[in-house]
Amino acid sequence: MLKNLGTFATEYASDTDDIAEDFYDPCLRKSVTYDRITGFFSSTVFHLVHSALAVFFTENDGRMRLLCSPRLSAPDADSLLFGYAARSNAILAETLRAELAEMLDSAHAVGTRLLAALVASGRLEIKLARVAASVSEADKRMFHDKVGVFTDSAGDVVGFRGSLNESYLGLSANGNIESVDVWPSWEGGRDAQRAHNAVSRFARLWEGEVPGVSVVGLPDDIRRELERVAVDADLEALLRHLAKQTPAEPVVGPPAVGGIELRRHQINAFERWVAEGHRGLLAHATGSGKTVTGLYCAQTALAAGQVPLILVPSQLLLEQWGNQVRELLGARVVLAGGGHHEWSRGGVLRAAIESARVERPYAVVAVANTAAGPAFRSQVRPMSGKLFAIADEAHRFGSPEFRTILDWLDAPWRLGLSATPERAGDAEGTAAIVDYFGGIVHRYTLKDALDDGVLAPYVYHPSWVSLIEAEQQRWDALTTEIRRRFAIAKAPGAKAHTAEQLRMKLIERARLAKGAANKVPAAADLITQHYHPGQKWLVYCDNQAQLADVRQALDRRGIRSWEYHRQMRGDADTTLKLFDVSGGIVVAIKCLDEGVDIPSATHALILASSRNPREFIQRRGRVLRRSPHKTVATLLDVLVLPETLDQNDPKWSLAIGELARALQFANWGIGQAATSRLEDKWVSMGLSLAQIDELRTAGVETDDDDEGDPSSD
């Protein structure tokens, strides 16, 4: 009986406990059923609970039920299993079939055959769930925190909730840092209530009785595939095989680069990239470890005798990649651009690529404007067949200037890294990137990173100001002009330059909101009210004039700040180092959007924002990076919103763009206060909550126009 196991700890954490040995193993030995909600399941977990598994299924005649659903957000509600988005049963079946084939070819094929045998025999049932945004918080928590229930023959229950998945990385002592809270039903009080609630909710979810959760069994095609695999699999023999293994036997650990172990999403991304012929774009949120994933792919290329050519948009990223390739991969590095000219002398670059061997690895890191030049092309193009092309901030390479690199760089292996590979308002540039790299093979959104604990949770504080009279008059005039130019651009026979004129007017109007005069005193007020010495604030401005105004406003209040931008007179690196050590306030422009890593930043105050997904994804990711002394981040946002509004108002597109972005910030943050505040503002403008629900459903990360759709004005 479970009671005979003695007193359970209230929590098991993988940095101090062996969760598999101390908790899972003994509970399985005493249970007859095991019910589990998990975002990811892998048969490799069987290798960690091997002896207990045999007892559970053979001696106890145990039954296991797994309900898998890895996503909660509305845009990802169709995601099902193993992190793949499958929008039909046919796509789902094909995805799972490929996953099964890959597992059978892996080092853990025995566990995979056991999985098939258990499903075919009815001892393991797996269902898949689609979770809508309307699900209650209690039921969301079952999925978000991943709940499990062990039950013995006497009906006693041990329930648990934690961050881990039912996988090797979730349970292994060498895997992710995870923890579980445990509640035995016989302890009474709150533990008994939690255990009872877990049993009840799982039953309702399993039977599909919870509104907003659609539960389906495995597709028939996959069930037949598992039965086919199980035909030659002797269940009892497989269980005996696992039971004979000892913990001392080696278990293949998670992939790593330079001692840094990959997280599950990074492993998934690597595997999808390999499956696509070593080509593809990774759309991974800022702060989720794109660089580490790229380095692991580069490590694979070096082992195959190839030379990684890493293309970056800035000198800062050139230095960062160069240092990491040396330190983590142990390769010789040739730097091109950013003040490094040695590559261009006497064919040095070509000679390095020609000389590269597995035992003598080389890598090239080049700034994009250097790589776009004829001198670089003449040395590298003849060697393209030996290269692995990696583009960091890959969206930059869709520009007309850098797109030329993609035309001649015929590298067999290709990898693009970007939080948002799609170029806002540039379908041609986006198509060039997608065509060259072979499409987006793996997505990992900021919401995914928050759910998985890769990024720090955050509190969101929205506030708002209005345009001053002169700004409002200019806004109205520009809106009228935009409507006129939009009609001209859509007319038959419109000239090519008309669309560009329209785009420039949209940018001019957007700049009015970004640089609204009332934002400066609002920023000074927020910092005065909330800043405490020792905190580390990033203040995002639109231009140097706004930056100077903010700093002057803070100076008048006796608050010291530093500036950070590309044209600054002082030493930028020293500024960031001082900020990282001592804290304070850094007022910056766009240069913090790409490449600058300040994980210790605790607060972000956003004055200049747009509907360009890349900007706010990067800015949120910048302040949400994990740091040893940061548990929760804080985002403060200054919006531009009118007092009243209707759909015919020239301010309509401005308010919609601001609120769409703010609602997403609020929905992914901690608590409901920000959402309630935004809803109250919406109502105060004379609009119904039904309209804001439509706006919330539409979201903002799917917008493909930096400054909105003029047809909606």
SEFI-119578 format. One line per field, with one value per residue (C-alpha): x, y, z. Coordinates in steps of 0.5 Angstrom, whole numbers. Layout:
# SEFI-119578
px: X	...
py: Y	...
pz: Z	...
//
This chain:
# SEFI-119578
px: 0	2	1	7	12	12	12	13	17	12	17	22	27	32	37	37	33	33	25	25	28	26	19	16	20	17	10	9	11	5	0	-5	-7	-3	-6	-2	-3	3	6	11	11	17	19	26	23	22	29	29	23	25	24	18	15	15	12	7	5	6	5	0	-4	-3	-6	-3	-7	-4	-7	-2	-3	3	0	-5	-5	-11	-6	-3	-10	-9	-2	-3	3	11	10	8	2	-3	-9	-12	-12	-9	-3	-3	-2	3	7	6	8	15	16	15	20	25	24	25	31	34	38	32	28	27	23	19	17	15	11	7	6	3	-2	-3	-5	-9	-5	-3	-8	-6	-11	-9	-13	-14	-14	-18	-17	-24	-22	-23	-16	-17	-17	-12	-7	-8	-5	0	3	3	-1	-1	-4	-2	-8	-7	-12	-14	-16	-11	-8	-2	-2	3	4	10	14	16	14	14	20	28	29	24	25	33	38	42	36	32	32	25	20	14	9	6	0	-2	-10	-9	-6	-12	-13	-11	-7	-13	-17	-12	-11	-19	-19	-14	-18	-24	-22	-17	-24	-28	-22	-21	-28	-29	-33	-30	-32	-26	-22	-23	-20	-19	-16	-10	-11	-13	-7	-3	-6	-5	2	3	0	4	10	8	6	14	14	14	11	13	20	21	19	24	29	28	28	34	38	41	42	49	48	49	43	45	44	41	45	50	55	61	58	51	45	40	33	27	25	32	33	26	28	35	31	26	32	36	29	29	35	39	36	30	29	28	23	25	23	29	32	30	37	37	45	46	41	45	52	50	48	55	58	54	57	64	64	62	68	64	66	60	59	56	53	51	48	53	60	57	54	60	65	59	59	67	68	63	65	72	70	64	66	74	74	79	75	76	73	70	68	67	74	77	81	86	81	82	89	92	86	87	79	79	85	82	76	80	85	79	78	75	81	83	76	75	69	68	64	62	58	53	55	62	59	55	61	65	72	68	64	70	74	68	63	68	68	60	60	64	60	54	51	48	44	43	37	35	30	35	37	31	33	35	42	43	39	44	48	43	43	50	52	50	51	48	47	43	40	36	35	30	25	21	23	17	19	13	10	15	12	18	24	20	19	27	28	23	26	33	33	27	21	20	21	20	17	18	14	15	9	12	18	14	10	17	20	26	24	22	15	13	8	5	3	0	-2	-4	-3	-7	-4	-3	-8	-2	-1	-8	-9	-3	-5	-12	-9	-4	-10	-14	-8	-7	-14	-13	-6	-9	-15	-10	-5	-11	-13	-12	-5	-2	5	10	12	5	6	12	9	4	9	12	6	4	11	10	4	6	12	7	5	12	14	8	10	6	10	16	13	9	16	19	13	13	20	20	14	17	24	28	36	39	34	36	31	31	27	26	25	24	29	35	31	26	32	35	28	27	34	33	26	30	35	30	28	35	35	41	41	45	44	46	45	50	52	53	60	62	64	58	61	63	56	53	58	57	49	50	54	51	44	41	37	39	35	36	34	33	40	38	33	38	44	45	45	43	39	40	35	29	25	23	19	17	15	16	12	9	5	12	12	19	20	16	18	25	24	20	25	31	28	25	32	33	38	40	38	31	25	20	21	16	14	11	8	6	0	-3	-11	-16	-22	-27	-27	-32	-30	-30	-25	-19	-16	-19	-13	-8	-13	-13	-6	-4	-10	-8	-1	-3	-8	-3	2	-3	-6	1	3	2	-5	-11	-10	-7	-13	-18	-15	-15	-22	-24	-21	-24	-31	-29	-28	-35	-34	-37	-33	-35	-31	-25	-26	-26	-19	-16	-18	-15	-8	-3	3	0	0	4	4	9	4	-3	-8	-10	-16	-19	-18
py: 0	7	9	4	8	12	20	23	30	36	37	33	38	35	39	36	29	24	25	18	14	18	19	15	9	7	10	6	-1	0	3	0	6	12	18	23	30	32	37	32	24	20	13	14	15	8	7	11	7	0	-4	-1	-1	-9	-9	-4	-8	-15	-16	-10	-11	-4	1	8	13	19	26	30	37	42	49	53	60	61	62	55	51	47	44	37	32	33	40	40	44	39	42	35	28	27	31	29	22	23	27	22	16	20	21	14	12	16	13	6	8	11	8	8	3	-2	3	5	-2	-3	3	0	-6	-3	1	-5	-9	-4	-3	4	9	16	21	28	35	41	47	53	60	60	54	55	57	51	46	50	49	42	42	48	45	38	34	26	21	15	10	4	-2	1	7	11	17	20	26	31	37	40	43	36	32	25	25	23	31	31	26	24	27	29	33	39	43	41	40	37	38	32	31	24	23	20	26	30	37	41	35	30	36	37	29	29	35	32	25	29	33	28	24	30	32	24	24	30	33	40	46	48	42	37	30	25	18	17	17	10	10	11	6	1	3	1	-5	-7	-5	-9	-16	-18	-15	-20	-15	-19	-20	-13	-11	-17	-14	-7	-10	-13	-7	-3	4	3	2	8	12	17	24	30	33	38	44	46	43	47	42	43	44	40	45	46	38	38	44	40	34	38	41	35	31	37	35	40	46	51	57	57	62	62	67	72	69	62	60	61	61	55	51	54	52	45	45	48	42	37	40	41	33	32	36	42	50	54	61	65	71	77	84	87	88	86	79	78	78	74	69	69	68	63	58	59	57	52	49	49	51	56	63	67	74	78	85	90	92	85	86	80	75	79	79	74	69	68	66	61	58	57	54	49	47	45	38	35	34	42	45	52	57	64	69	75	82	82	88	85	78	82	85	82	81	76	73	72	68	64	63	57	54	54	46	46	51	51	57	60	67	70	75	72	77	82	78	79	86	88	89	83	78	78	74	68	69	66	62	55	52	45	46	52	55	61	64	69	71	73	71	74	81	86	89	86	80	79	79	74	70	70	68	62	60	60	56	52	54	55	48	49	55	57	63	67	64	57	60	63	56	52	57	58	66	69	71	78	83	88	95	99	106	111	118	122	126	134	138	139	132	130	135	132	125	127	130	124	119	123	123	115	114	117	114	107	108	110	105	100	103	99	101	104	106	103	109	110	104	107	113	110	106	113	116	110	111	118	117	112	116	121	116	113	120	123	129	127	120	124	126	120	116	121	120	112	112	117	112	105	106	103	103	97	95	95	99	99	105	104	110	112	117	121	127	123	120	126	129	123	124	131	130	125	130	135	130	128	121	119	115	113	113	107	108	107	114	115	118	114	107	103	96	100	103	96	93	98	97	90	90	96	97	104	106	105	110	106	106	100	98	94	90	85	82	85	81	83	78	81	87	87	92	95	101	102	108	107	101	99	93	90	83	83	89	88	80	82	87	83	77	82	83	76	73	68	71	68	74	75	71	76	81	88	91	98	100	107	107	113	112	117	119	117	113	110	106	112	116	117	115	108	104	107	105	98	97	100	95	89	89	91	85	80	83	83	76	73	76	74	76	79	86	89	86	88	95	95	93	98	103	100	101	108	110	108	101	94	88	84	88	87	80	80	84	79	73	77	78	82	77	75	82	83	91	95	100	97	96	103	100	99	107
pz: 0	-1	6	8	4	10	10	4	3	1	-5	-9	-13	-18	-15	-9	-10	-15	-17	-21	-15	-9	-11	-18	-17	-10	-12	-18	-14	-9	-14	-19	-23	-25	-28	-31	-35	-39	-44	-47	-46	-48	-48	-45	-39	-38	-37	-31	-27	-30	-25	-22	-28	-29	-22	-23	-30	-28	-21	-19	-26	-27	-31	-34	-37	-40	-42	-47	-48	-49	-50	-47	-51	-56	-62	-60	-58	-64	-61	-59	-58	-58	-59	-66	-69	-72	-75	-78	-76	-82	-80	-73	-76	-80	-75	-70	-75	-76	-69	-68	-73	-70	-63	-66	-70	-63	-58	-54	-58	-53	-49	-55	-57	-50	-51	-57	-53	-47	-52	-56	-50	-47	-41	-43	-46	-49	-50	-54	-51	-55	-49	-51	-48	-44	-40	-32	-28	-24	-30	-34	-28	-29	-36	-34	-28	-30	-25	-23	-19	-16	-13	-10	-9	-2	-6	-2	-7	-8	-12	-15	-19	-22	-28	-30	-36	-37	-40	-39	-39	-34	-29	-30	-25	-31	-34	-33	-26	-24	-18	-15	-10	-7	-3	0	1	8	11	11	11	5	2	2	-1	-7	-8	-8	-13	-18	-18	-20	-25	-28	-29	-32	-37	-39	-41	-44	-39	-38	-43	-47	-47	-53	-52	-57	-57	-61	-69	-72	-76	-71	-66	-72	-73	-65	-66	-72	-68	-62	-66	-65	-58	-52	-47	-41	-44	-45	-38	-35	-40	-36	-30	-30	-32	-26	-25	-26	-33	-38	-40	-46	-43	-46	-52	-50	-53	-49	-42	-44	-44	-49	-46	-49	-54	-57	-58	-61	-66	-67	-69	-74	-77	-78	-81	-86	-89	-84	-87	-84	-80	-72	-70	-62	-58	-55	-49	-51	-53	-60	-60	-56	-61	-67	-63	-63	-70	-71	-67	-71	-78	-75	-74	-81	-83	-85	-84	-80	-84	-78	-81	-76	-77	-72	-69	-63	-65	-69	-62	-58	-64	-65	-57	-56	-62	-59	-52	-53	-60	-59	-67	-70	-72	-78	-76	-82	-81	-75	-76	-77	-84	-84	-88	-94	-94	-99	-99	-92	-92	-97	-95	-88	-91	-95	-89	-85	-82	-77	-73	-75	-74	-77	-77	-80	-77	-82	-81	-86	-90	-91	-93	-98	-101	-108	-104	-99	-104	-109	-103	-100	-106	-109	-103	-101	-102	-95	-91	-86	-87	-80	-80	-74	-74	-80	-82	-83	-89	-93	-94	-101	-99	-96	-100	-105	-100	-101	-108	-109	-102	-104	-98	-97	-89	-87	-81	-80	-73	-71	-66	-72	-79	-82	-84	-82	-89	-93	-97	-102	-97	-92	-98	-100	-93	-93	-100	-98	-91	-93	-89	-81	-78	-71	-67	-60	-58	-52	-49	-49	-46	-40	-39	-39	-34	-39	-38	-32	-30	-31	-28	-33	-31	-37	-37	-42	-44	-50	-56	-55	-59	-65	-65	-66	-71	-75	-74	-77	-83	-84	-83	-89	-93	-92	-94	-100	-102	-100	-105	-110	-109	-110	-116	-123	-126	-120	-120	-116	-112	-110	-105	-102	-101	-97	-93	-91	-89	-85	-81	-80	-77	-72	-70	-67	-62	-61	-59	-56	-52	-46	-45	-43	-36	-35	-36	-30	-26	-26	-25	-19	-16	-17	-18	-12	-12	-14	-19	-26	-31	-38	-41	-49	-53	-60	-62	-59	-58	-54	-50	-48	-46	-41	-38	-37	-34	-29	-28	-26	-20	-18	-21	-25	-31	-37	-44	-49	-57	-63	-63	-56	-54	-48	-48	-49	-46	-40	-39	-39	-35	-29	-30	-29	-23	-20	-22	-24	-30	-38	-43	-50	-57	-61	-60	-55	-59	-62	-59	-52	-47	-40	-36	-29	-32	-27	-30	-37	-39	-46	-49	-56	-59	-65	-68	-71	-67	-67	-63	-57	-57	-57	-52	-47	-48	-46	-39	-38	-39	-33	-28	-21	-17	-21	-20	-23	-28	-29	-35	-35	-41	-43	-49	-53	-52	-53	-48	-53	-59	-64	-71	-75	-71	-74	-68	-68	-71	-66	-60	-63	-65	-57	-54	-58	-56	-49	-48	-50	-45	-40	-41	-41	-35	-27	-25	-28	-25	-32	-36	-32	-32	-40	-40	-36	-40	-46	-43	-41	-48	-50	-53	-51	-48	-54	-58	-54	-54	-62	-61	-56	-61	-66	-62	-65	-66	-73	-76	-82	-82	-78	-77	-78	-84	-87	-90	-83	-81
//
